[in-house]
């Protein structure tokens, strides 16, 4: 089954790679600024070393906890009892993706934030540290995993972050009215087509033209690919950006014509260094 996943993932990456464009092909001022400030920013921000130090501690942690998977579960380890170190290595957001999330939040400057899928809290720390003045609610379905995450959030001293525990579909109708207005929504839990689309529809009344929705692992499975395609095509979505492993949805009517961008770093397509600009798919 794991081999089948790797074959599928490689094919998805190849399809993405062939259609992806670099910053030299992009003519949208907003997307060009996004590329420069989120993808092209290589500065080390104050929180990075602290969070990565915590990751190293978590990876060394051999304590076993009871894990409840309410979603698609792990493709690597689906045992009900797992070491914290194993979860940190296999399920937590990578350093690369965490730093990208930090820069994305820093770029968007949201006042209200919602995350589905806290896990051990590493993604939460990256996002929360990027917007210390924002109200940030993160939701985790597994109580024992949430305990570890809560400790990490407390140790990071992020009073703007509050952690809720429960099934996403059941708890979202209670959480969303508390936020009133949703500027930033990160979906990284229950990687299945139907629930992802349902969570998006639940959040939709609270989204506005300046909101950003981030779909994690948008090429993780055939179901996630279908969900991503459906979200891109949603009538409320004016623009989407596919970074492979992370998809972004934008709602601003200023994007008069519906657009989709698949973006890759220019070093991965060095022959496209401004010589052969092409229109995005």
C-alpha positions in Angstrom: 0.0 0.0 0.0 2.9 2.4 0.8 4.5 1.7 -2.6 1.2 2.5 -4.3 1.1 5.8 -2.4 4.6 6.7 -3.5 3.9 5.9 -7.1 0.7 8.0 -7.0 2.5 10.9 -5.3 5.4 10.8 -7.9 2.9 10.9 -10.7 1.1 13.8 -9.1 4.4 15.6 -8.7 5.4 15.0 -12.3 2.1 16.4 -13.5 2.5 19.4 -11.3 6.0 19.9 -12.4 5.2 19.9 -16.1 2.5 22.6 -15.8 4.1 24.7 -13.1 5.5 28.1 -13.9 8.2 30.2 -12.2 8.1 33.8 -11.1 9.4 34.8 -14.5 6.1 33.6 -16.1 3.8 35.4 -13.7 2.2 38.7 -14.7 -0.2 39.2 -11.8 1.2 42.0 -9.5 -0.4 40.3 -6.5 1.0 36.9 -7.2 4.4 38.3 -8.1 4.5 40.0 -4.7 3.3 36.8 -3.0 6.2 34.9 -4.7 8.8 37.4 -3.6 7.5 37.8 0.0 6.5 34.2 0.8 8.4 31.9 -1.5 11.4 34.0 -2.2 12.1 35.3 1.3 15.0 33.4 2.8 15.3 35.4 6.0 15.5 33.6 9.3 12.8 34.9 11.6 13.0 35.0 15.4 10.7 32.0 16.0 12.3 29.5 13.7 15.2 28.3 15.9 12.9 28.0 18.9 10.3 25.9 17.0 13.0 23.7 15.4 14.6 23.2 18.8 11.3 22.0 20.0 10.9 19.6 17.0 14.3 18.0 17.9 13.0 17.4 21.5 9.8 15.9 20.2 11.6 13.6 17.7 13.7 12.2 20.7 10.5 11.7 22.8 9.8 7.9 23.2 6.6 8.4 25.2 3.7 6.5 23.7 0.3 8.1 23.4 -3.1 6.8 22.3 -3.9 8.3 18.9 -7.4 8.6 17.6 -7.6 9.2 13.9 -10.9 10.8 13.0 -9.8 11.4 9.4 -7.9 9.5 6.7 -5.1 8.5 9.1 -1.4 8.0 8.4 -0.1 6.1 5.4 3.0 5.2 7.4 1.8 4.3 10.8 -1.8 3.7 11.7 -1.2 1.9 15.1 -3.5 3.3 17.9 -0.5 3.7 20.2 2.4 5.7 18.7 5.6 7.3 20.1 5.5 11.1 20.1 8.8 11.0 18.2 7.3 8.9 15.4 4.4 11.4 15.1 6.9 14.3 15.0 8.9 12.6 12.2 6.0 11.4 10.1 3.0 13.5 10.7 4.1 17.0 11.9 4.6 19.8 9.4 8.1 19.9 8.0 10.5 22.8 8.7 10.2 24.0 5.1 6.4 24.0 5.2 6.3 25.5 8.7 8.5 28.4 7.6 6.4 28.9 4.5 3.3 29.0 6.7 4.9 31.6 8.9 5.8 33.8 5.9 2.3 33.3 4.4 0.6 34.5 7.6 3.1 37.4 7.9 2.1 38.3 4.3 -1.6 38.1 4.8 -1.7 39.8 8.3 -5.0 38.2 9.5 -6.8 39.3 12.6 -8.7 36.0 13.0 -7.3 32.5 12.2 -8.6 29.0 12.3 -6.6 25.7 12.0 -8.1 22.2 11.6 -5.5 19.6 12.7 -3.2 20.8 15.4 -1.3 17.5 15.7 1.7 18.2 18.1 1.4 21.9 17.5 4.4 22.7 15.2 2.3 24.2 12.4 0.3 26.1 15.1 3.5 27.6 16.5 4.7 28.7 13.1 1.4 30.4 12.2 0.7 31.8 15.7 4.2 33.3 16.0 3.7 35.2 12.7 0.5 37.0 13.9 0.9 37.6 17.7 -2.0 40.1 17.6 -4.4 37.8 15.9 -7.1 35.6 17.5 -6.1 32.1 16.6 -8.2 29.0 17.3 -6.8 25.5 16.5 -8.8 22.3 16.7 -7.4 18.8 17.3 -9.5 15.6 17.2 -7.2 13.4 19.4 -7.2 14.3 23.1 -3.8 12.9 23.9 -2.2 14.5 20.9 -3.9 17.8 21.9 -2.3 17.6 25.4 1.2 17.5 23.9 0.3 20.4 21.6 -1.2 22.5 24.4 2.1 22.1 26.4 4.1 23.2 23.3 1.9 26.3 22.7 2.2 27.2 26.4 6.0 26.8 26.3 6.2 29.0 23.2 4.2 31.7 25.1 1.5 32.3 22.5 -1.5 33.6 24.5 -3.2 34.5 21.2 -3.7 30.8 20.5 -6.5 28.7 22.0 -6.8 25.0 21.4 -10.1 23.2 21.1 -10.6 19.4 21.1 -13.3 17.6 19.1 -14.5 16.2 15.8 -14.2 19.0 13.2 -17.6 18.6 11.8 -19.3 18.7 15.2 -17.2 21.5 16.7 -17.0 23.9 13.8 -20.6 25.2 14.1 -19.7 26.2 17.7 -16.3 27.7 16.9 -17.0 29.8 13.8 -19.6 32.1 15.5 -17.0 32.9 18.1 -14.6 34.3 15.5 -17.5 36.1 13.7 -15.2 36.8 10.7 -12.6 34.5 9.3 -9.5 36.0 7.7 -7.3 32.9 7.5 -8.4 29.2 7.4 -5.9 26.4 7.4 -7.2 22.9 6.7 -4.8 20.2 7.7 -7.0 17.4 9.1 -9.2 14.6 7.8 -7.6 14.4 4.4 -10.7 13.1 2.6 -12.6 14.7 -0.2 -16.1 14.9 1.3 -15.1 16.3 4.8 -12.7 18.8 3.3 -15.5 20.2 1.0 -18.0 20.2 4.0 -15.6 22.1 6.2 -15.1 24.7 3.5 -18.8 25.1 3.1 -19.2 25.5 6.9 -16.6 28.3 6.9 -17.8 30.0 3.7 -20.4 32.4 5.4 -17.5 33.7 7.6 -15.1 34.3 4.8 -14.8 37.6 3.0 -13.0 39.0 0.0 -9.7 39.4 1.8 -9.7 35.9 3.3 -7.2 33.2 2.5 -7.9 29.5 2.7 -5.0 27.1 2.8 -5.5 23.4 1.9 -2.7 21.3 3.2 -1.6 18.1 1.3 -3.7 19.0 -1.7 -2.0 16.2 -3.8 -1.9 13.6 -1.0 -4.5 11.3 -2.5 -6.9 11.0 -5.4 -9.7 12.2 -3.1 -7.7 15.3 -2.0 -6.9 16.1 -5.7 -10.6 15.9 -6.5 -11.4 18.1 -3.5 -8.7 20.7 -4.6 -10.2 20.7 -8.1 -13.7 21.3 -6.8 -12.5 24.1 -4.5 -10.6 25.8 -7.4 -13.8 25.7 -9.4 -16.0 27.1 -6.6 -17.9 30.2 -7.8 -16.7 32.2 -4.7 -13.0 31.4 -5.4 -11.5 34.1 -7.6 -7.9 32.9 -7.7 -6.0 29.8 -6.6 -2.3 29.0 -6.2 -1.0 25.5 -6.1 2.4 25.0 -4.5 2.2 21.2 -4.4 1.5 20.1 -0.9 -0.3 23.3 -0.2 -3.0 25.0 -2.1 -4.3 28.6 -1.5 -7.7 30.0 -2.3 -8.4 33.8 -2.7 -11.8 35.5 -2.9 -11.2 39.1 -3.8 -13.4 40.4 -6.6 -10.5 42.6 -7.7 -9.3 39.4 -9.5 -11.8 40.1 -12.2 -11.0 37.0 -14.3 -10.8 33.7 -12.4 -7.2 32.5 -12.4 -5.2 29.5 -11.3 -1.4 29.4 -10.8 0.8 26.4 -10.3 4.1 27.9 -8.9 7.5 26.3 -8.6 10.8 27.8 -7.5 12.8 29.1 -10.5 15.9 27.0 -9.6 13.8 23.9 -10.4 13.2 25.1 -13.9 16.4 27.1 -14.6 15.7 27.4 -18.3 12.7 29.6 -17.5 14.8 32.5 -16.1 12.8 35.1 -17.9 13.6 34.0 -21.5 10.4 32.1 -22.3 7.5 33.7 -20.3 4.3 31.8 -20.7 0.7 32.3 -19.7 -0.4 30.4 -16.6 -2.7 27.4 -17.0 
